[in-house]
Amino acid sequence: MTNLISSFEQNIFCFDANYFRKNFAAIHFVNQNNKILIVDTATNHSAKRFLKTLQNMSISLESVEWIVLTHVHLDHAGGAGLLMKMCPNAQLAVHPRGVRHMVNPEKLWASVISVYGEKEAENQYGQLIPVDENRVVAVGEGEVIRFQNRRLQIFDAPGHANHHIVIFDEKSKSFFTGDAFGIAYPELTNENGEFIFISSTPTQFEPVKFDATIKKILEQKPKTCFLTHFSKIMNIEKNGYELLKQIDEYVTITHQVRNNHDNQQERIRVKLFELLYKKAKKVNLNISKREFGNLLSLDLSLNAQGLEYWNNRKSK
């Protein structure tokens, strides 16, 4: 087993996409009767490494039956076109609002270029490859993906993004949650369990919808959740209630700076850091402020951007 792969119960596997850094983004897959279902794809660069790893595990690309996207943010869906191109028998399942972005990614790509510039966008994600619309299946609330002898229930999961779904695998009693049930890095796990926090990245953070999504996940009483950032967590009820609390705390922080238009985003970022570091020390994480800030630098920046965007949109 390659050191990029972790294996779990019920034939669930995690591939470390090595996007941004180690233990940051995961590609999960299920191997059932030598057939494969993949959840999220990371970027084109990650997808190339993932394909090679499958082949090194003697898994044929023809055996891939499903590629399921939790949402179309490019750290989750950037490699979908390449995987579909290389896996001729696969179908791509995505939220109805995400279908057009997979079939014609021009608008999605233009949005990324507007943020990063073309050169940096290609460095980060590689060129997006369109998917044949005849191979794309729109899946939403209440639908079921039947994969070999497994049933995977689809739930709409807005709050992080309007085009977000979560997938409940009945066999393992596990959810694949994308960004809808927070982020929990292994480096921040100790004897007290996972350190988990909300992802409020731009541009569709909606606290009321996020609250409902987390409660919906908790209602199913899953044994485990598999997060894209990063992989398996336990203590689902405890973590869920912490996430619900954090949604309110994120909103409070945003309201505290909403009337001060100077450096609003930076003020939110600083307050998020203070909030999360205080929580880290409360659960006895042995990590300095500098180490904590470095580990969460991208998340803090993106979360602050998303909260500022939500606040400005709400104020119009």
C-alpha positions as protocol buffer text, in pm:
chain_id: "A"
residue {
  index: 1
  type: MET
  ca { x: 0 y: 0 z: 0 }
}
residue {
  index: 2
  type: THR
  ca { x: 148 y: 332 z: -105 }
}
residue {
  index: 3
  type: ASN
  ca { x: 205 y: 586 z: 173 }
}
residue {
  index: 4
  type: LEU
  ca { x: -39 y: 817 z: -7 }
}
residue {
  index: 5
  type: ILE
  ca { x: -322 y: 571 z: 63 }
}
residue {
  index: 6
  type: SER
  ca { x: -503 y: 504 z: 391 }
}
residue {
  index: 7
  type: SER
  ca { x: -753 y: 220 z: 419 }
}
residue {
  index: 8
  type: PHE
  ca { x: -1061 y: 207 z: 640 }
}
residue {
  index: 9
  type: GLU
  ca { x: -1345 y: -31 z: 719 }
}
residue {
  index: 10
  type: GLN
  ca { x: -1593 y: -142 z: 452 }
}
residue {
  index: 11
  type: ASN
  ca { x: -1343 y: -102 z: 165 }
}
residue {
  index: 12
  type: ILE
  ca { x: -1315 y: 277 z: 192 }
}
residue {
  index: 13
  type: PHE
  ca { x: -982 y: 435 z: 101 }
}
residue {
  index: 14
  type: CYS
  ca { x: -829 y: 782 z: 119 }
}
residue {
  index: 15
  type: PHE
  ca { x: -571 y: 916 z: -125 }
}
residue {
  index: 16
  type: ASP
  ca { x: -372 y: 1218 z: -7 }
}
residue {
  index: 17
  type: ALA
  ca { x: -399 y: 1453 z: -304 }
}
residue {
  index: 18
  type: ASN
  ca { x: -93 y: 1644 z: -182 }
}
residue {
  index: 19
  type: TYR
  ca { x: -260 y: 1965 z: -294 }
}
residue {
  index: 20
  type: PHE
  ca { x: -114 y: 2267 z: -114 }
}
residue {
  index: 21
  type: ARG
  ca { x: 51 y: 2037 z: 141 }
}
residue {
  index: 22
  type: LYS
  ca { x: 30 y: 1690 z: 292 }
}
residue {
  index: 23
  type: ASN
  ca { x: -293 y: 1608 z: 481 }
}
residue {
  index: 24
  type: PHE
  ca { x: -481 y: 1897 z: 321 }
}
residue {
  index: 25
  type: ALA
  ca { x: -709 y: 1750 z: 51 }
}
residue {
  index: 26
  type: ALA
  ca { x: -835 y: 1394 z: 10 }
}
residue {
  index: 27
  type: ILE
  ca { x: -970 y: 1187 z: -275 }
}
residue {
  index: 28
  type: HIS
  ca { x: -1182 y: 908 z: -126 }
}
residue {
  index: 29
  type: PHE
  ca { x: -1277 y: 592 z: -308 }
}
residue {
  index: 30
  type: VAL
  ca { x: -1472 y: 273 z: -243 }
}
residue {
  index: 31
  type: ASN
  ca { x: -1359 y: -62 z: -384 }
}
residue {
  index: 32
  type: GLN
  ca { x: -1656 y: -297 z: -402 }
}
residue {
  index: 33
  type: ASN
  ca { x: -1627 y: -623 z: -597 }
}
residue {
  index: 34
  type: ASN
  ca { x: -1325 y: -477 z: -778 }
}
residue {
  index: 35
  type: LYS
  ca { x: -1535 y: -185 z: -900 }
}
residue {
  index: 36
  type: ILE
  ca { x: -1456 y: 171 z: -796 }
}
residue {
  index: 37
  type: LEU
  ca { x: -1656 y: 473 z: -682 }
}
residue {
  index: 38
  type: ILE
  ca { x: -1462 y: 796 z: -629 }
}
residue {
  index: 39
  type: VAL
  ca { x: -1568 y: 1094 z: -417 }
}
residue {
  index: 40
  type: ASP
  ca { x: -1408 y: 1427 z: -513 }
}
residue {
  index: 41
  type: THR
  ca { x: -1106 y: 1456 z: -740 }
}
residue {
  index: 42
  type: ALA
  ca { x: -889 y: 1744 z: -613 }
}
residue {
  index: 43
  type: THR
  ca { x: -702 y: 1914 z: -900 }
}
residue {
  index: 44
  type: ASN
  ca { x: -574 y: 1798 z: -1239 }
}
residue {
  index: 45
  type: HIS
  ca { x: -226 y: 1762 z: -1090 }
}
residue {
  index: 46
  type: SER
  ca { x: -362 y: 1549 z: -806 }
}
residue {
  index: 47
  type: ALA
  ca { x: -577 y: 1344 z: -1043 }
}
residue {
  index: 48
  type: LYS
  ca { x: -272 y: 1244 z: -1247 }
}
residue {
  index: 49
  type: ARG
  ca { x: -100 y: 1111 z: -933 }
}
residue {
  index: 50
  type: PHE
  ca { x: -420 y: 939 z: -824 }
}
residue {
  index: 51
  type: LEU
  ca { x: -457 y: 758 z: -1158 }
}
residue {
  index: 52
  type: LYS
  ca { x: -101 y: 633 z: -1133 }
}
residue {
  index: 53
  type: THR
  ca { x: -162 y: 515 z: -776 }
}
residue {
  index: 54
  type: LEU
  ca { x: -472 y: 319 z: -881 }
}
residue {
  index: 55
  type: GLN
  ca { x: -271 y: 146 z: -1151 }
}
residue {
  index: 56
  type: ASN
  ca { x: 5 y: 69 z: -900 }
}
residue {
  index: 57
  type: MET
  ca { x: -264 y: -96 z: -686 }
}
residue {
  index: 58
  type: SER
  ca { x: -360 y: -310 z: -990 }
}
residue {
  index: 59
  type: ILE
  ca { x: -693 y: -129 z: -1020 }
}
residue {
  index: 60
  type: SER
  ca { x: -790 y: -83 z: -1384 }
}
residue {
  index: 61
  type: LEU
  ca { x: -929 y: 252 z: -1492 }
}
residue {
  index: 62
  type: GLU
  ca { x: -1206 y: 63 z: -1673 }
}
residue {
  index: 63
  type: SER
  ca { x: -1332 y: -55 z: -1331 }
}
residue {
  index: 64
  type: VAL
  ca { x: -1424 y: 299 z: -1220 }
}
residue {
  index: 65
  type: GLU
  ca { x: -1805 y: 319 z: -1231 }
}
residue {
  index: 66
  type: TRP
  ca { x: -1881 y: 643 z: -1050 }
}
residue {
  index: 67
  type: ILE
  ca { x: -1709 y: 975 z: -982 }
}
residue {
  index: 68
  type: VAL
  ca { x: -1918 y: 1174 z: -733 }
}
residue {
  index: 69
  type: LEU
  ca { x: -1849 y: 1543 z: -663 }
}
residue {
  index: 70
  type: THR
  ca { x: -1960 y: 1699 z: -336 }
}
residue {
  index: 71
  type: HIS
  ca { x: -1941 y: 2040 z: -509 }
}
residue {
  index: 72
  type: VAL
  ca { x: -1754 y: 2206 z: -794 }
}
residue {
  index: 73
  type: HIS
  ca { x: -1493 y: 2413 z: -608 }
}
residue {
  index: 74
  type: LEU
  ca { x: -1169 y: 2323 z: -782 }
}
residue {
  index: 75
  type: ASP
  ca { x: -995 y: 2160 z: -485 }
}
residue {
  index: 76
  type: HIS
  ca { x: -1283 y: 1909 z: -506 }
}
residue {
  index: 77
  type: ALA
  ca { x: -1370 y: 1898 z: -877 }
}
residue {
  index: 78
  type: GLY
  ca { x: -1071 y: 2035 z: -1070 }
}
residue {
  index: 79
  type: GLY
  ca { x: -956 y: 1688 z: -1175 }
}
residue {
  index: 80
  type: ALA
  ca { x: -1300 y: 1556 z: -1272 }
}
residue {
  index: 81
  type: GLY
  ca { x: -1259 y: 1613 z: -1646 }
}
residue {
  index: 82
  type: LEU
  ca { x: -927 y: 1431 z: -1657 }
}
residue {
  index: 83
  type: LEU
  ca { x: -1057 y: 1136 z: -1453 }
}
residue {
  index: 84
  type: MET
  ca { x: -1364 y: 1106 z: -1674 }
}
residue {
  index: 85
  type: LYS
  ca { x: -1143 y: 1115 z: -1983 }
}
residue {
  index: 86
  type: MET
  ca { x: -922 y: 836 z: -1849 }
}
residue {
  index: 87
  type: CYS
  ca { x: -1201 y: 623 z: -1694 }
}
residue {
  index: 88
  type: PRO
  ca { x: -1419 y: 532 z: -1994 }
}
residue {
  index: 89
  type: ASN
  ca { x: -1693 y: 349 z: -1802 }
}
residue {
  index: 90
  type: ALA
  ca { x: -1747 y: 612 z: -1533 }
}
residue {
  index: 91
  type: GLN
  ca { x: -2048 y: 832 z: -1479 }
}
residue {
  index: 92
  type: LEU
  ca { x: -2009 y: 1170 z: -1310 }
}
residue {
  index: 93
  type: ALA
  ca { x: -2261 y: 1256 z: -1036 }
}
residue {
  index: 94
  type: VAL
  ca { x: -2295 y: 1619 z: -931 }
}
residue {
  index: 95
  type: HIS
  ca { x: -2555 y: 1858 z: -788 }
}
residue {
  index: 96
  type: PRO
  ca { x: -2791 y: 1989 z: -1060 }
}
residue {
  index: 97
  type: ARG
  ca { x: -2642 y: 2338 z: -1022 }
}
residue {
  index: 98
  type: GLY
  ca { x: -2296 y: 2199 z: -1088 }
}
residue {
  index: 99
  type: VAL
  ca { x: -2374 y: 2013 z: -1411 }
}
residue {
  index: 100
  type: ARG
  ca { x: -2321 y: 2308 z: -1646 }
}
residue {
  index: 101
  type: HIS
  ca { x: -1982 y: 2384 z: -1493 }
}
residue {
  index: 102
  type: MET
  ca { x: -1863 y: 2031 z: -1562 }
}
residue {
  index: 103
  type: VAL
  ca { x: -1996 y: 2022 z: -1918 }
}
residue {
  index: 104
  type: ASN
  ca { x: -1867 y: 2369 z: -2002 }
}
residue {
  index: 105
  type: PRO
  ca { x: -1612 y: 2489 z: -1745 }
}
residue {
  index: 106
  type: GLU
  ca { x: -1535 y: 2820 z: -1921 }
}
residue {
  index: 107
  type: LYS
  ca { x: -1725 y: 3036 z: -1672 }
}
residue {
  index: 108
  type: LEU
  ca { x: -1577 y: 2848 z: -1377 }
}
residue {
  index: 109
  type: TRP
  ca { x: -1228 y: 2883 z: -1522 }
}
residue {
  index: 110
  type: ALA
  ca { x: -1277 y: 3255 z: -1594 }
}
residue {
  index: 111
  type: SER
  ca { x: -1375 y: 3304 z: -1230 }
}
residue {
  index: 112
  type: VAL
  ca { x: -1059 y: 3128 z: -1113 }
}
residue {
  index: 113
  type: ILE
  ca { x: -840 y: 3334 z: -1348 }
}
residue {
  index: 114
  type: SER
  ca { x: -996 y: 3654 z: -1215 }
}
residue {
  index: 115
  type: VAL
  ca { x: -875 y: 3559 z: -868 }
}
residue {
  index: 116
  type: TYR
  ca { x: -533 y: 3404 z: -939 }
}
residue {
  index: 117
  type: GLY
  ca { x: -434 y: 3520 z: -1288 }
}
residue {
  index: 118
  type: GLU
  ca { x: -401 y: 3267 z: -1571 }
}
residue {
  index: 119
  type: LYS
  ca { x: -47 y: 3150 z: -1496 }
}
residue {
  index: 120
  type: GLU
  ca { x: -106 y: 3091 z: -1125 }
}
residue {
  index: 121
  type: ALA
  ca { x: -445 y: 2929 z: -1195 }
}
residue {
  index: 122
  type: GLU
  ca { x: -277 y: 2675 z: -1424 }
}
residue {
  index: 123
  type: ASN
  ca { x: -3 y: 2617 z: -1167 }
}
residue {
  index: 124
  type: GLN
  ca { x: -264 y: 2554 z: -898 }
}
residue {
  index: 125
  type: TYR
  ca { x: -522 y: 2353 z: -1089 }
}
residue {
  index: 126
  type: GLY
  ca { x: -411 y: 2270 z: -1443 }
}
residue {
  index: 127
  type: GLN
  ca { x: -641 y: 2319 z: -1741 }
}
residue {
  index: 128
  type: LEU
  ca { x: -1003 y: 2217 z: -1683 }
}
residue {
  index: 129
  type: ILE
  ca { x: -1133 y: 1947 z: -1918 }
}
residue {
  index: 130
  type: PRO
  ca { x: -1504 y: 1945 z: -2018 }
}
residue {
  index: 131
  type: VAL
  ca { x: -1711 y: 1633 z: -1949 }
}
residue {
  index: 132
  type: ASP
  ca { x: -1947 y: 1483 z: -2207 }
}
residue {
  index: 133
  type: GLU
  ca { x: -2298 y: 1579 z: -2089 }
}
residue {
  index: 134
  type: ASN
  ca { x: -2424 y: 1228 z: -2172 }
}
residue {
  index: 135
  type: ARG
  ca { x: -2202 y: 1094 z: -1893 }
}
residue {
  index: 136
  type: VAL
  ca { x: -2314 y: 1346 z: -1629 }
}
residue {
  index: 137
  type: VAL
  ca { x: -2591 y: 1258 z: -1383 }
}
residue {
  index: 138
  type: ALA
  ca { x: -2756 y: 1535 z: -1180 }
}
residue {
  index: 139
  type: VAL
  ca { x: -2821 y: 1413 z: -825 }
}
residue {
  index: 140
  type: GLY
  ca { x: -3010 y: 1591 z: -549 }
}
residue {
  index: 141
  type: GLU
  ca { x: -3203 y: 1544 z: -227 }
}
residue {
  index: 142
  type: GLY
  ca { x: -3355 y: 1198 z: -186 }
}
residue {
  index: 143
  type: GLU
  ca { x: -3182 y: 1033 z: -480 }
}
residue {
  index: 144
  type: VAL
  ca { x: -2979 y: 715 z: -445 }
}
residue {
  index: 145
  type: ILE
  ca { x: -2665 y: 604 z: -625 }
}
residue {
  index: 146
  type: ARG
  ca { x: -2662 y: 226 z: -657 }
}
residue {
  index: 147
  type: PHE
  ca { x: -2306 y: 101 z: -668 }
}
residue {
  index: 148
  type: GLN
  ca { x: -2264 y: -276 z: -676 }
}
residue {
  index: 149
  type: ASN
  ca { x: -2444 y: -394 z: -359 }
}
residue {
  index: 150
  type: ARG
  ca { x: -2421 y: -53 z: -189 }
}
residue {
  index: 151
  type: ARG
  ca { x: -2675 y: 227 z: -164 }
}
residue {
  index: 152
  type: LEU
  ca { x: -2547 y: 581 z: -134 }
}
residue {
  index: 153
  type: GLN
  ca { x: -2810 y: 837 z: -36 }
}
residue {
  index: 154
  type: ILE
  ca { x: -2778 y: 1194 z: -162 }
}
residue {
  index: 155
  type: PHE
  ca { x: -2867 y: 1494 z: 54 }
}
residue {
  index: 156
  type: ASP
  ca { x: -2867 y: 1858 z: -52 }
}
residue {
  index: 157
  type: ALA
  ca { x: -2616 y: 2035 z: 172 }
}
residue {
  index: 158
  type: PRO
  ca { x: -2609 y: 2414 z: 120 }
}
residue {
  index: 159
  type: GLY
  ca { x: -2435 y: 2657 z: 353 }
}
residue {
  index: 160
  type: HIS
  ca { x: -2081 y: 2624 z: 224 }
}
residue {
  index: 161
  type: ALA
  ca { x: -2200 y: 2630 z: -139 }
}
residue {
  index: 162
  type: ASN
  ca { x: -2544 y: 2619 z: -300 }
}
residue {
  index: 163
  type: HIS
  ca { x: -2434 y: 2334 z: -527 }
}
residue {
  index: 164
  type: HIS
  ca { x: -2318 y: 2110 z: -241 }
}
residue {
  index: 165
  type: ILE
  ca { x: -2432 y: 1754 z: -170 }
}
residue {
  index: 166
  type: VAL
  ca { x: -2329 y: 1503 z: 95 }
}
residue {
  index: 167
  type: ILE
  ca { x: -2332 y: 1128 z: 36 }
}
residue {
  index: 168
  type: PHE
  ca { x: -2443 y: 873 z: 297 }
}
residue {
  index: 169
  type: ASP
  ca { x: -2306 y: 521 z: 246 }
}
residue {
  index: 170
  type: GLU
  ca { x: -2560 y: 289 z: 407 }
}
residue {
  index: 171
  type: LYS
  ca { x: -2317 y: -4 z: 427 }
}
residue {
  index: 172
  type: SER
  ca { x: -2059 y: 176 z: 641 }
}
residue {
  index: 173
  type: LYS
  ca { x: -2303 y: 424 z: 801 }
}
residue {
  index: 174
  type: SER
  ca { x: -2065 y: 698 z: 689 }
}
residue {
  index: 175
  type: PHE
  ca { x: -2102 y: 1036 z: 522 }
}
residue {
  index: 176
  type: PHE
  ca { x: -1872 y: 1182 z: 259 }
}
residue {
  index: 177
  type: THR
  ca { x: -1915 y: 1547 z: 346 }
}
residue {
  index: 178
  type: GLY
  ca { x: -1688 y: 1760 z: 126 }
}
residue {
  index: 179
  type: ASP
  ca { x: -1682 y: 2094 z: 312 }
}
residue {
  index: 180
  type: ALA
  ca { x: -2031 y: 2065 z: 463 }
}
residue {
  index: 181
  type: PHE
  ca { x: -1917 y: 1921 z: 799 }
}
residue {
  index: 182
  type: GLY
  ca { x: -1610 y: 2130 z: 860 }
}
residue {
  index: 183
  type: ILE
  ca { x: -1237 y: 2082 z: 835 }
}
residue {
  index: 184
  type: ALA
  ca { x: -1024 y: 1868 z: 1069 }
}
residue {
  index: 185
  type: TYR
  ca { x: -653 y: 1830 z: 1004 }
}
residue {
  index: 186
  type: PRO
  ca { x: -465 y: 1531 z: 1153 }
}
residue {
  index: 187
  type: GLU
  ca { x: -198 y: 1766 z: 1289 }
}
residue {
  index: 188
  type: LEU
  ca { x: -464 y: 1912 z: 1521 }
}
residue {
  index: 189
  type: THR
  ca { x: -593 y: 1583 z: 1659 }
}
residue {
  index: 190
  type: ASN
  ca { x: -503 y: 1467 z: 2009 }
}
residue {
  index: 191
  type: GLU
  ca { x: -640 y: 1243 z: 2284 }
}
residue {
  index: 192
  type: ASN
  ca { x: -943 y: 1473 z: 2308 }
}
residue {
  index: 193
  type: GLY
  ca { x: -1037 y: 1400 z: 1948 }
}
residue {
  index: 194
  type: GLU
  ca { x: -1041 y: 1606 z: 1631 }
}
residue {
  index: 195
  type: PHE
  ca { x: -1010 y: 1984 z: 1625 }
}
residue {
  index: 196
  type: ILE
  ca { x: -1280 y: 2085 z: 1379 }
}
residue {
  index: 197
  type: PHE
  ca { x: -1380 y: 2419 z: 1231 }
}
residue {
  index: 198
  type: ILE
  ca { x: -1627 y: 2564 z: 980 }
}
residue {
  index: 199
  type: SER
  ca { x: -1526 y: 2648 z: 623 }
}
residue {
  index: 200
  type: SER
  ca { x: -1685 y: 2980 z: 518 }
}
residue {
  index: 201
  type: THR
  ca { x: -1494 y: 3031 z: 193 }
}
residue {
  index: 202
  type: PRO
  ca { x: -1635 y: 3261 z: -79 }
}
residue {
  index: 203
  type: THR
  ca { x: -1887 y: 3318 z: -219 }
}
residue {
  index: 204
  type: GLN
  ca { x: -2197 y: 3129 z: -100 }
}
residue {
  index: 205
  type: PHE
  ca { x: -2160 y: 3099 z: 277 }
}
residue {
  index: 206
  type: GLU
  ca { x: -2508 y: 3107 z: 433 }
}
residue {
  index: 207
  type: PRO
  ca { x: -2520 y: 3046 z: 810 }
}
residue {
  index: 208
  type: VAL
  ca { x: -2888 y: 2948 z: 833 }
}
residue {
  index: 209
  type: LYS
  ca { x: -2854 y: 2693 z: 553 }
}
residue {
  index: 210
  type: PHE
  ca { x: -2523 y: 2566 z: 699 }
}
residue {
  index: 211
  type: ASP
  ca { x: -2692 y: 2512 z: 1036 }
}
residue {
  index: 212
  type: ALA
  ca { x: -2967 y: 2308 z: 870 }
}
residue {
  index: 213
  type: THR
  ca { x: -2715 y: 2098 z: 677 }
}
residue {
  index: 214
  type: ILE
  ca { x: -2520 y: 2002 z: 988 }
}
residue {
  index: 215
  type: LYS
  ca { x: -2842 y: 1911 z: 1170 }
}
residue {
  index: 216
  type: LYS
  ca { x: -2948 y: 1701 z: 870 }
}
residue {
  index: 217
  type: ILE
  ca { x: -2621 y: 1507 z: 888 }
}
residue {
  index: 218
  type: LEU
  ca { x: -2656 y: 1455 z: 1264 }
}
residue {
  index: 219
  type: GLU
  ca { x: -3013 y: 1323 z: 1219 }
}
residue {
  index: 220
  type: GLN
  ca { x: -2876 y: 1024 z: 1026 }
}
residue {
  index: 221
  type: LYS
  ca { x: -2656 y: 929 z: 1325 }
}
residue {
  index: 222
  type: PRO
  ca { x: -2351 y: 836 z: 1114 }
}
residue {
  index: 223
  type: LYS
  ca { x: -2069 y: 634 z: 1266 }
}
residue {
  index: 224
  type: THR
  ca { x: -1805 y: 835 z: 1081 }
}
residue {
  index: 225
  type: CYS
  ca { x: -1764 y: 1121 z: 837 }
}
residue {
  index: 226
  type: PHE
  ca { x: -1504 y: 1145 z: 564 }
}
residue {
  index: 227
  type: LEU
  ca { x: -1406 y: 1508 z: 509 }
}
residue {
  index: 228
  type: THR
  ca { x: -1221 y: 1627 z: 203 }
}
residue {
  index: 229
  type: HIS
  ca { x: -1006 y: 1830 z: 445 }
}
residue {
  index: 230
  type: PHE
  ca { x: -902 y: 1585 z: 587 }
}
residue {
  index: 231
  type: SER
  ca { x: -1051 y: 1235 z: 584 }
}
residue {
  index: 232
  type: LYS
  ca { x: -1199 y: 1025 z: 862 }
}
residue {
  index: 233
  type: ILE
  ca { x: -1340 y: 1173 z: 1182 }
}
residue {
  index: 234
  type: MET
  ca { x: -1530 y: 1014 z: 1470 }
}
residue {
  index: 235
  type: ASN
  ca { x: -1713 y: 1183 z: 1760 }
}
residue {
  index: 236
  type: ILE
  ca { x: -1977 y: 1299 z: 1512 }
}
residue {
  index: 237
  type: GLU
  ca { x: -2231 y: 1436 z: 1759 }
}
residue {
  index: 238
  type: LYS
  ca { x: -1968 y: 1626 z: 1958 }
}
residue {
  index: 239
  type: ASN
  ca { x: -1810 y: 1767 z: 1644 }
}
residue {
  index: 240
  type: GLY
  ca { x: -2148 y: 1857 z: 1498 }
}
residue {
  index: 241
  type: TYR
  ca { x: -2251 y: 2060 z: 1801 }
}
residue {
  index: 242
  type: GLU
  ca { x: -1916 y: 2238 z: 1793 }
}
residue {
  index: 243
  type: LEU
  ca { x: -1973 y: 2331 z: 1429 }
}
residue {
  index: 244
  type: LEU
  ca { x: -2321 y: 2463 z: 1507 }
}
residue {
  index: 245
  type: LYS
  ca { x: -2172 y: 2678 z: 1782 }
}
residue {
  index: 246
  type: GLN
  ca { x: -1902 y: 2805 z: 1547 }
}
residue {
  index: 247
  type: ILE
  ca { x: -2154 y: 2919 z: 1286 }
}
residue {
  index: 248
  type: ASP
  ca { x: -2300 y: 3156 z: 1547 }
}
residue {
  index: 249
  type: GLU
  ca { x: -1951 y: 3264 z: 1651 }
}
residue {
  index: 250
  type: TYR
  ca { x: -1851 y: 3339 z: 1291 }
}
residue {
  index: 251
  type: VAL
  ca { x: -2165 y: 3551 z: 1248 }
}
residue {
  index: 252
  type: THR
  ca { x: -2094 y: 3737 z: 1573 }
}
residue {
  index: 253
  type: ILE
  ca { x: -1739 y: 3816 z: 1461 }
}
residue {
  index: 254
  type: THR
  ca { x: -1864 y: 3946 z: 1128 }
}
residue {
  index: 255
  type: HIS
  ca { x: -2122 y: 4168 z: 1299 }
}
residue {
  index: 256
  type: GLN
  ca { x: -1853 y: 4308 z: 1528 }
}
residue {
  index: 257
  type: VAL
  ca { x: -1662 y: 4454 z: 1233 }
}
residue {
  index: 258
  type: ARG
  ca { x: -1950 y: 4521 z: 991 }
}
residue {
  index: 259
  type: ASN
  ca { x: -1966 y: 4896 z: 1058 }
}
residue {
  index: 260
  type: ASN
  ca { x: -1592 y: 4943 z: 1020 }
}
residue {
  index: 261
  type: HIS
  ca { x: -1512 y: 4943 z: 650 }
}
residue {
  index: 262
  type: ASP
  ca { x: -1136 y: 4980 z: 700 }
}
residue {
  index: 263
  type: ASN
  ca { x: -956 y: 4646 z: 661 }
}
residue {
  index: 264
  type: GLN
  ca { x: -1277 y: 4455 z: 730 }
}
residue {
  index: 265
  type: GLN
  ca { x: -1141 y: 4128 z: 593 }
}
residue {
  index: 266
  type: GLU
  ca { x: -819 y: 4148 z: 795 }
}
residue {
  index: 267
  type: ARG
  ca { x: -1011 y: 4231 z: 1113 }
}
residue {
  index: 268
  type: ILE
  ca { x: -1230 y: 3926 z: 1059 }
}
residue {
  index: 269
  type: ARG
  ca { x: -924 y: 3709 z: 993 }
}
residue {
  index: 270
  type: VAL
  ca { x: -756 y: 3820 z: 1317 }
}
residue {
  index: 271
  type: LYS
  ca { x: -1071 y: 3755 z: 1520 }
}
residue {
  index: 272
  type: LEU
  ca { x: -1113 y: 3411 z: 1360 }
}
residue {
  index: 273
  type: PHE
  ca { x: -755 y: 3327 z: 1450 }
}
residue {
  index: 274
  type: GLU
  ca { x: -810 y: 3438 z: 1811 }
}
residue {
  index: 275
  type: LEU
  ca { x: -1132 y: 3237 z: 1835 }
}
residue {
  index: 276
  type: LEU
  ca { x: -987 y: 2916 z: 1694 }
}
residue {
  index: 277
  type: TYR
  ca { x: -656 y: 2936 z: 1880 }
}
residue {
  index: 278
  type: LYS
  ca { x: -844 y: 2984 z: 2208 }
}
residue {
  index: 279
  type: LYS
  ca { x: -1043 y: 2669 z: 2126 }
}
residue {
  index: 280
  type: ALA
  ca { x: -720 y: 2484 z: 2042 }
}
residue {
  index: 281
  type: LYS
  ca { x: -568 y: 2564 z: 2381 }
}
residue {
  index: 282
  type: LYS
  ca { x: -894 y: 2471 z: 2555 }
}
residue {
  index: 283
  type: VAL
  ca { x: -861 y: 2115 z: 2422 }
}
residue {
  index: 284
  type: ASN
  ca { x: -491 y: 2107 z: 2517 }
}
residue {
  index: 285
  type: LEU
  ca { x: -344 y: 2115 z: 2167 }
}
residue {
  index: 286
  type: ASN
  ca { x: 31 y: 2146 z: 2202 }
}
residue {
  index: 287
  type: ILE
  ca { x: 90 y: 2403 z: 1930 }
}
residue {
  index: 288
  type: SER
  ca { x: 232 y: 2754 z: 1932 }
}
residue {
  index: 289
  type: LYS
  ca { x: 49 y: 3055 z: 1790 }
}
residue {
  index: 290
  type: ARG
  ca { x: 301 y: 3072 z: 1508 }
}
residue {
  index: 291
  type: GLU
  ca { x: 258 y: 2704 z: 1415 }
}
residue {
  index: 292
  type: PHE
  ca { x: -120 y: 2729 z: 1439 }
}
residue {
  index: 293
  type: GLY
  ca { x: -128 y: 3041 z: 1222 }
}
residue {
  index: 294
  type: ASN
  ca { x: 98 y: 2883 z: 961 }
}
residue {
  index: 295
  type: LEU
  ca { x: -108 y: 2563 z: 944 }
}
residue {
  index: 296
  type: LEU
  ca { x: -437 y: 2749 z: 905 }
}
residue {
  index: 297
  type: SER
  ca { x: -306 y: 3044 z: 702 }
}
residue {
  index: 298
  type: LEU
  ca { x: -501 y: 2961 z: 386 }
}
residue {
  index: 299
  type: ASP
  ca { x: -818 y: 2864 z: 572 }
}
residue {
  index: 300
  type: LEU
  ca { x: -819 y: 3179 z: 785 }
}
residue {
  index: 301
  type: SER
  ca { x: -771 y: 3398 z: 478 }
}
residue {
  index: 302
  type: LEU
  ca { x: -1043 y: 3225 z: 275 }
}
residue {
  index: 303
  type: ASN
  ca { x: -1286 y: 3212 z: 567 }
}
residue {
  index: 304
  type: ALA
  ca { x: -1240 y: 3585 z: 626 }
}
residue {
  index: 305
  type: GLN
  ca { x: -1298 y: 3655 z: 257 }
}
residue {
  index: 306
  type: GLY
  ca { x: -1615 y: 3448 z: 262 }
}
residue {
  index: 307
  type: LEU
  ca { x: -1753 y: 3617 z: 573 }
}
residue {
  index: 308
  type: GLU
  ca { x: -1680 y: 3962 z: 432 }
}
residue {
  index: 309
  type: TYR
  ca { x: -1851 y: 3867 z: 105 }
}
residue {
  index: 310
  type: TRP
  ca { x: -2155 y: 3731 z: 293 }
}
residue {
  index: 311
  type: ASN
  ca { x: -2178 y: 4044 z: 508 }
}
residue {
  index: 312
  type: ASN
  ca { x: -2156 y: 4279 z: 211 }
}
residue {
  index: 313
  type: ARG
  ca { x: -2412 y: 4080 z: 12 }
}
residue {
  index: 314
  type: LYS
  ca { x: -2650 y: 4069 z: 308 }
}
residue {
  index: 315
  type: SER
  ca { x: -2615 y: 4444 z: 363 }
}
residue {
  index: 316
  type: LYS
  ca { x: -2722 y: 4537 z: 9 }
}
